[in-house]
Amino acid sequence: MLFDRVTQQAGSIDDRIVDGIGNSVYSRLDVWLTQHPAIAWLVNHPLISLVASTIAIILIVRLILTIYRAIASTIDRVWLAILRSPVRLLKFLFGWQPKPKAMDSNNTTITNYEVTQDSVQLQEIMTRLDLIQQQQQQIMQDLAELKQPLAIELPQMKKIESKKN
C-alpha cells in the first residue's frame, strides 16, 4: 500500500514536471511563431516545407563544397609558390636565365614545331604531301563515281515503278 502511494505520488510529480516543461516550450514556440508568420506558414504546410528545405540543404552543401575547393586551390598555389621560391631566388641572385636559340631567318621551315634547314627532311615532307594530295584526288573520284550511278538508277527506278502502276 505504501509502495503504491509512493509510486502514484512520484508519477504525479513526473506528470507535473513534464506538463510544465511542455507548456513552457509550447508557449515560447507559439509566441515565436506568432512573431514569424512565414515560418508559421511553413510549419502548417509540411510538404512545401520539405521541398524548400531539401533545396536549401542542396544549395548549402554546394556552397560549402565550393568554398572547400577554393581553399584547397589556394593552399595548392601557396605550396607551389613556396616550393618555387628558392629556385626563383637563385635565378634572381645569380642571373640565371634560359638563353634563346639563335635562328637564321633565311631558308628555314617549321615542321612539328621545330625549325629545320635539312633539305632531306624537307624533301621527305614534300613527298608525303604529294602522296596525301594524290590520295585525296582518288577519294574525290571515287565519291563522284558513287554518286553518278545513283543518279542514273533513280530515273530507271521511277520508270519501273510507273510501269507497275
C-alpha positions, 0 to 999 in steps of 0.5 A: 500500500505504501509502495503504491502511494509512493509510486502514484505520488512520484508519477504525479510529480513526473506528470507535473514536471513534464506538463510544465516543461511542455507548456513552457516550450509550447508557449515560447514556440507559439509566441515565436511563431506568432512573431514569424508568420512565414515560418508559421506558414511553413510549419502548417504546410509540411510538404512545401516545407520539405521541398524548400528545405531539401533545396536549401540543404542542396544549395548549402552543401554546394556552397560549402563544397565550393568554398572547400575547393577554393581553399584547397586551390589556394593552399595548392598555389601557396605550396607551389609558390613556396616550393618555387621560391628558392629556385626563383631566388637563385635565378634572381641572385645569380642571373640565371636565365634560359638563353634563346636559340639563335635562328637564321631567318633565311631558308628555314621551315617549321615542321612539328614545331621545330625549325629545320634547314635539312633539305632531306627532311624537307624533301621527305615532307614534300613527298608525303604531301604529294602522296596525301594530295594524290590520295585525296584526288582518288577519294574525290573520284571515287565519291563522284563515281558513287554518286553518278550511278545513283543518279542514273538508277533513280530515273530507271527506278521511277520508270519501273515503278510507273510501269507497275502502276 
